[in-house]
Amino acid sequence: MFTIWKPLTHILRWVKASRKSLAQWWLEMSDQEQREIVRRGLVTAGSAFAVCITLPSITVQYQDHRADADFRADAKALALATAAADAQRTEKDSPSLMQHPWMQTVEYALEREPRAALSRYAMRDRDGIAVSTIVSYEPDQIDEAESIAVEHQCLSEAVYYEARSESSSGQLAVAEVIMNRVRDHRFPNSICEVVYQGATRTTGCQFTFTCDGALNRKPRGRKWEAAQTVATHVMMDLHERRTGSATHYHATYVDPLWNAGLVRTNRIDTHIFYRFPRGSEWARAQRAVERKRANLAARVASAERSAGNGGQPSGASTAVMSPAPAPS
């Protein structure tokens, strides 16, 4: 109680002294000076009051003008998009689907509100169109559709197990690496073969989740839905390239031997991405691998010598220094 009262007493004394000083200062001024100070105070107070009254009104007017401008810009963009779609419909080779009212609804929805194109009513119309045209499917087209569904499942699983805790950019990057491998002649030609390459071998899996038991926990929830959406975007080539043609990646908390033989392209979230060397880059990459291998051998030898002097056993040190067997 006394601890609080003592500072309060000092403050009261200071206020009292300030009042006396202010009164003395006021009395020492002439009448004209006092009137000038009062006039300035009234002008300042009036200006502040006017600002407080008019500023909200000005803000509302600005917001209205900005909303009108945005509406005009959206209307112009929509008109241009509609004109382009109409022009495409008049072409001789334009598919009959372009003439369907549902397609026009989707075009409008994607321009105004993308999620509206995925509403249950829009999806019902879409499914109706699919059912009405299924009679034109050939057996090989049905097989292709089933194959695409299987490939989509494999890519979704890779995104989910490898990057479900990453941002959307990180998930898209992982899916992009897999598609880059599919297009690269050094890897298998399908998504599932790329994802599960070496999964039957104990130390040969290219993606860790295919051989560490992670598949025993079935994917579920919103993160699984997000992974499926990412896989769809990448398979349809709707995403923006972000890995620099990378075919390899690893987590930031490891440093495998194989990354010395590749060219680093980007880092996204907790993954670092690499591509194969090109041209003269191969020679530099080979020298980098040799230096890294020599450094690893020297560190292992040093650890073994320490173990011989009563330190850590050499077997444990070798296991720590061993490079990762899979380039992913």
Secondary structure as GFF3:
##gff-version 3
##sequence-region A 1 328
A	DSSP	alpha_helix	2	28	.	.	.	ID=ss1
A	DSSP	alpha_helix	31	89	.	.	.	ID=ss2
A	DSSP	three_ten_helix	96	99	.	.	.	ID=ss3
A	DSSP	alpha_helix	101	112	.	.	.	ID=ss4
A	DSSP	three_ten_helix	114	118	.	.	.	ID=ss5
A	DSSP	alpha_helix	120	132	.	.	.	ID=ss6
A	DSSP	three_ten_helix	134	136	.	.	.	ID=ss7
A	DSSP	alpha_helix	139	163	.	.	.	ID=ss8
A	DSSP	alpha_helix	168	183	.	.	.	ID=ss9
A	DSSP	alpha_helix	191	195	.	.	.	ID=ss10
A	DSSP	three_ten_helix	208	210	.	.	.	ID=ss11
A	DSSP	three_ten_helix	214	216	.	.	.	ID=ss12
A	DSSP	alpha_helix	221	235	.	.	.	ID=ss13
A	DSSP	beta_strand	248	251	.	.	.	ID=ss14
A	DSSP	three_ten_helix	257	261	.	.	.	ID=ss15
A	DSSP	beta_strand	263	268	.	.	.	ID=ss16
A	DSSP	beta_strand	271	275	.	.	.	ID=ss17
A	DSSP	alpha_helix	281	308	.	.	.	ID=ss18
A	DSSP	alpha_helix	314	321	.	.	.	ID=ss19
###
